[in-house]
Amino acid sequence: MMQKKTVKNKNTFKTLKRLLKYVTSTYKLQFVVVCISIIVSAIASVLGVQFIKYLIDDIITPLIGNGNPDYSNLLQAIIVMAVIYILGIIGTYLYNRLMINISQGVLKRIRTEMFHHMQTLPIKYFDSHPHGETMSTYTNDVDTLRQMISQSIPQVFSCVISMIAILFAMFATDIYMTLFVLVMITIMVFVSRFFAKRSSKNFIAQQKNLSIVDRLYRRNDGRAKSC
Amino acid sequence: MIKKLSKFIKEYKKDSILTPIFVIFEVIMEVVIPYLMAKIIDVGVQNGDLNYIFKIGAILVVSAFLSLAFGMLSGRFAAKASSGFAKNLRKGMFYNIQNYSFTNIDKFSTSSLVTRLTTDVTNVQMAFQMIIRILVRAPIMLIFALAMAFSINSNLAWIFVVTMPILAVALYFISIKAHPYFEKVFKKYDVLNRVVGENLNAIRVVKAYNREEYEEKKFEDVNSKVYDLFKKAEKIVAFNSPAMQLTIYTCILLLSWIGAKMIIGGTMQAGELSSIITYAWQILSSLMMLSFVFVMVIIAQSSAERIVEVLDEESTIKNKENPVMKVKDGSIKFENVSFQYDDAKAEDELPLEDINIDIKSGETIGIIGATGSSKSTIVNLIPRLYDVTKGSIKVGGVDVRDYDIETLRNEVAVVLQKNVLFSGTIKENLKWGNKEASDEELVRVCKLAQADGFIQEFPDKYDTILDQGGTNVSGGQKQRLCIARALLKKPKILILDDSTSAVDTKTDALIRKAFREEIPNTTKIIIAQRITSVEDADRIVVLDDGKINGIGTSEELLETNEIYKEVYESQKKGDEDDAEENGKE
């Protein structure tokens, strides 16, 4: 049992690596641009939070009580921030847009290779695998992949960047507090991992069942015509 | 459309209602936590009251865990509700499809029905899950954050009220533009499915003729189209997040500029500005979530429409009110019958034109004609697989359209040219004809169909497992099993549509002999290419281009009918060599 589990985990990892290779190798340049855009977008949003602190402490506070305040510093700060935000927005658009090229391109390639490979398989394969199962790989499974590539991967990447940036900011504020938060987070991760495991198991079962529906339907269609 | 679909929530109503309730609890907890934190800092720390800090701190920890628990519960119920909903949808569609006539199925195409049952339902399922979770969570968060912002400084909060509608309009335009592309994507998905399905079904032919490259090109065409359309649709949707960010960043900059002036002017506290911006971020994150749901809903909308089409489709062949529940006998009468397929153009030739035949109960009728002479079409009309366009068909003296469909089809058994066997044992397959049939009956009909012999030779006999599509029995054996299956229904009318084509002439003759002797009261219609299969029928109908060219016994036709005579002579000549070859099978 234990052994089986590790093998499965290894396979998941292998599959993921293979998938990532598709993503990175087909569109190398675009992928690099996507990474940079995500970093820009994430940093812009983290800087946004820091900006308020800086604005209040360093710009607004000195001016309080000043009868004839000089707004030029405030204006300058806001313009700088606006530029950073615009860069962030451009970054967001760029990675969203390029990710479409990448995800759709990868999906197209996967479908092509799958079909190509299917043509080379021996008849025995088609006798032993229900047609419904094969058909649902082209639609359902590829569709799930689409979500993974175009949403999950950039999301994970963007979150990691934000996390690193936020961690830096937190450590700069208070080391012990940050450590405490990290311990709490670890506990939370364990709890949610427990649940995630269960849900992924159900998810696989669902994908399987869908192919059965498909099969049932084709079977039934046949029946309708023969009676 | 939503009303129609929501009917399918059925027994999962409880879960569908519990989900948003737990989401609300989760949001409340999330809102309470910063409030408690503020209490600790403002009251506890400032007064140096340790007791108070511990008390509120404990509540804080409990709230955090409750929030986590509520979040998980809502997730669980959402998953259950949405997959249950999807299950009911599939069931509803599947049941309705069972009522479809051939005309309905032709309209959708099989592959499209498959996509609708799988991909489209999955899309709707995911959207449903999003709606009952995120679509509840985000607006509540939004309203709460807005309310808090107003309570802090109503002048500043008006900035949100002005900018949000602009964003809403932008999102609306994005969805309006993207929706038609998604619609097209799913249509292309149908084609993709069809190409794959065809390839799978015909894989033997593809390999035998080395047509892999051609098939790949065909696939590549659809594949590229799916790719193009999907890209076009997603390109529009890609404006979603930037539009969102533009709005919120504009808000923050405006807040900073106006807020800073207010603080300096002494009308606002610095702390208030930072909390109002915190709420701005909360509003941003709920809007982000909303836009995410938005995309899913755009996609799901096209899918939902496609599902509703399947659910709404009414069978073109329906029971009349007070249908006739009993078929008197096996007599069949064609009166001026003409037939045209639904999708045919006006100038197309009629597949069947002005057919008049009177068949007595128990008679054996042979139908012969060149390919494309509508031999199969004529028999498809008897069990109402299609309805006649003009004229009428009477079975047992009653128009077929007046019968209860199930009653009629139970009495009319058709063995098709392309036979279908299912994976499972031989016994299971035969019992499709009649669930309650006893083992003795199974053997009896198999003897009639000359199938008992080869079944007994299998090591597992009637429990032999057939592969999908019956690939582990020969074509002739498959045909004989299908005949046995039809006989098990004990029909009043038995139609064999070229269903002994792979059986050797000797066995074919034995089957017909058994029919004559064992089921004399059943009307038998035999469609064949081989003249020997119909030669000994009571009467033979010669079809030519959808019209009757001649009716009569073999002897009569040989005298009077040119077509029959020609076929007869050409086949009889080669038959001697054929018989020898076939006999070896």
Interface residues (C-beta under 8 A of the other chain):
Chain A: G48 V49 F51 I52 K53 L55 I56 I59 I60 T61 L63 I64 G65 N66 P69 Y71 L74 I78 M81 A82 Y85 G88 I89 I90 T92 Y93 N96 R97 I100 N101 Q104 G105 L107 K108 R111 T112 F115 H116 M118 Q119 T120 I123 F126 D127 P130 H131 G132 T134 M135 S136 Y138 T139 N140 D143 S150 M188 V191 F195 S199 N202 Q206 L210 V213 D214 L216 Y217 R218 R219 N220 D221 G222 R223 A224 K225 S226 C227
Chain B: L68 M72 G75 A79 S83 R90 F94 I97 Q98 Y100 F102 I105 T110 L113 V114 T115 L117 T118 T119 T122 Y189 L192 N193 V196 G197 N199 L200 N201 I203 R204 V206 K207 E212 E215 E216 F219 E220 N223 S224 V226 Y227 F230 K231 E234 K235 A238 F239 N240 S241 P242 Q245 L246 Y249 I252 L253 S256 W257 A260 K261 I263 I264 G266 A270 L273 S274 I277 W281 L385 R409 A413 V414 V415 L416 N419 V420 F422 W432 D467 Q468 G469 T471 C482
